[in-house]
């Protein structure tokens, strides 16, 4: 692997080659929702929890102290107000991310969307630039579009995870498929590390932690979970609970005990 990529990836992944990432690119898509109003306060809470890396847009990166966390600059976006919110367009460049001291960049691709081809073209170009500059690329690969009936279907998810790897991603983020057995198929078919998305707010903490544990047992290398962390009343404790499972092989019961502190 490119030496620059290796060095930067060490600031996103721990020595166990696993990671807990919190994406906070939602300010463009849905605005300043709970947890994304005072960004510095949220960053402080994440840092105290021991998060490994955050995903933010360039404007936020200019105005907050990211402290000791890995910094991933998100390159693509759309708002929920546009006619086709599934069409993610490139908003900044790999060069700009390098100037800001980023340890990686991320892009969002919706497979099955009406403008899928445009997003894939962007990804191909960005992946080439990342190779040129030694910049790790995390690809958020989701099945989303008019013909997608189940965005957690294993055949769909393992296809798009593989697609992300085929086009040059160093890390693929995608949906959990609902069981350890099916997610193992996703990991097996993807030659680069896979992390799971958190999706919309989970019904219970136990359900979220179970999903995380099973994904790790299936061969996943961590999580990239946003709303279930930054919108949690105890953000710091949630990061600690996730890290316990991802990095320390803790049980769901152990992680729930961490969340019980102060609740």
N, C-alpha and C positions, 0 to 999 in steps of 0.2 A: 504493500500500500504506500501511497504518497506520504513522505515523511511529515509534511505539513499537516495532512489530514490526521495522521496518527497522533501528533502532539495535541491538536485541537480536540480530538475525540477523547483524550485522557482528561480533558476538563469538563466533559459531558458525562462520561462513564467512569465509575469507580474501578478499582483494581480487579473487582470481581466481574468486570465487563457488563455490569447491569446499571440501570439508571432510573431515577424518578424525576420526570420532567413535568413542569406545570406550564401549559400554554395559556397565554392571556392576550391572544390576538382578537378577542371578541369585541373590543371597543369599536372597531370599524364596522363589524357586521351588525351588532345590536346596541351599541352605545354603552354609556357608563352605568352598567348594572351593578347590583350589590357585589362588593368585592373588587370592583374595578373603578371605584370613585376616587379613593385616595391610593394611588398606585404605590407610593413610597411606603405607606403603612403595610400594604399587602406584601411588598417585597421584603420588608423587615420580618413579617410573620413567617414567610417562606424560608428565609435565611435561618431563623431560629429553629425551624423544624428540620433543617439539614437537607433541603432540596438540592438536587444535583444540577439542574439547569432550568431555565425559563425560556419561553418563546414569546417574544414581543415584537411589535412593529418599531421602525426606526425612530419615530417621533417620541415614543415612550422611552426608548433606550437613551435618547438625548437628555431626558429630564428626570431620570431616577438613578439612584445608586444601586447597581446590581450586586454589589458586595462580592461575596466569594462564590457566587453561583456561575455555572456555565451560561453563556449568553448566545442564544439562537435568534437571529433576526428573521422574521417572517417576511417573505417576498411577495406574497399574493393575497388578494382580498376581494370582497364584494360586500355590498350592504343588503340587508333584508328588504330594503325599499326599492331596489332596482327590478326591472321586469323579469330578469333571470338571475336570481341570487346564487344559483348553482354554478354560474360562470365566474370562476376566480381568475382575475387578471393580474399580471405582474405589476407591482407598485414600486419596487426599488430593485437595486442591482446587487450582484455579488461584490462588486468593487466597493460600493457604499458600505456594505456590511463589514468588509475588511477594514475600511477606514474607521469604523466605529469599534473595532477591537472584538468583533464577534468570533465565537468559537465554532459556529456553524450557521447554516441558513436552512429555512424550511419553505416548502411550497405545499399548496393544497390542490389536489386534483380530484374532480368528481367524475368517475367513470359511469357512463350511461346518461350524462347530461347532454343537452342539445349541442353544446359547444365543447364537447369532449376533445375533439381534434385540436382546437386552438390551445387548450390547456396542455395537451401532450406535446405540441410543438414547443411551447414555452419551457416545459420540463426538459426536453432534449437539449435546448440551448443552455439552460441554466446548469444542467449536469455537466456539460462540456466546460463551462466557465469554472465550475467547482473543481474539476480535474486540473485545469490550468493553474489555479491559484491555491490548490491544496486545501480547499474548504469543504468540510463535511456537509452532505446534503441529506436532510430528513424530508421524506415525502409522505404527506398525509394523503393516503389513498382510500377513497370511499366510494361505494356503489350508491350513486344518487342520480335519479332522473325519472322521467315519466314511465319507463318500462321496468323500473326496479320495484319489485313487490316486497322483497324481504332483504334489507340491507345487512343482515347478519347471516345470510345463507352461505354455507361453507364453500360451495362451488364458486360463488361470486367473489367472496373475500379472498380465497386462495388465488384466484385469477388476478385480481387487481394488486394483491401483494406482490405476486411474481412480476406483474407489469412494472411496478415501481422499481424493482431490482433490475429488470431487463433494461430500463431506460437510464440507469446510472445512480440510483439512490444508494446512499451508504447505510441508511436506516429507514425502515418502512413503519409508518404508523397506520393502523387500520382497526376495524371493528372486531370485538370479540365475538366468536361464533356461537356462544351459548354453552359449550361443554369443553372439557379438557380434551376429549378424544377428537372432536372436530377441529379445535384450534391447533392441535398437533399436526393436522394435515396442512394448515396454513403455513406453519413454521417450516415443516419439512419441504414444502414446495418453494420456499423463498430463500435464496442463497445469501441474504444479508440479514442482520439483526432485525427483529420485529418487536415493536412496542404496541400496547393497546390504547385505544382512545377510551375516555370515560363516558362520552355521550351526555345526554340530558341528566338532570339531577336524579340520582338513584333513590329508590323508595326507602331503602334502609342502608345503614352503614355496613351491616353484615353482608348484604347482597353485593355491595361494591367490593368489599374485601375478598369475598369468595371468588368473584370474577378475577381479581388481581392474582390471587393465589393459584387458581387453576391455569391462568395464562403463563405463569412462571413454571409451573409443573409441566406444562406442555412444551416448554422450550423458549418461550418469550423472554426478552431481556429487560423488561421493565414496563413502565407506564408513561403515558403523556396525557395526564388527566387535568382538565381545567375547572369546569363549573363545580364538580364534586369536591374540589379543594378550595378554590378562592371564594366560593359562596358558602362554605361550611362555617358555622359559628365559631369553631375552633380550628382555624386554618393550620396553625402550627402543629397541633396534635394530630390532625389528619395526615400531614406530611410525615410525621414520625411513625404513624401507624402503617402507612404505605411503605416507608423505608424499611420497617421491621420485617415486612413480608418479602419485599424485593431483595434486600441485602442480607438479612439475618435469618432467613428461612423460618420466620416466626409463624405460629398458627393463627387462625382467625381469632381464636379466643385471646391470645396474647395481644393482638392488635386492638381488639375491642377493649381490653383492659387499659391500653394506652389512651384510647378515646374517652374512657371513663374518668380520666383525671380532669377535675374541674367542671364536670358535667353534672 
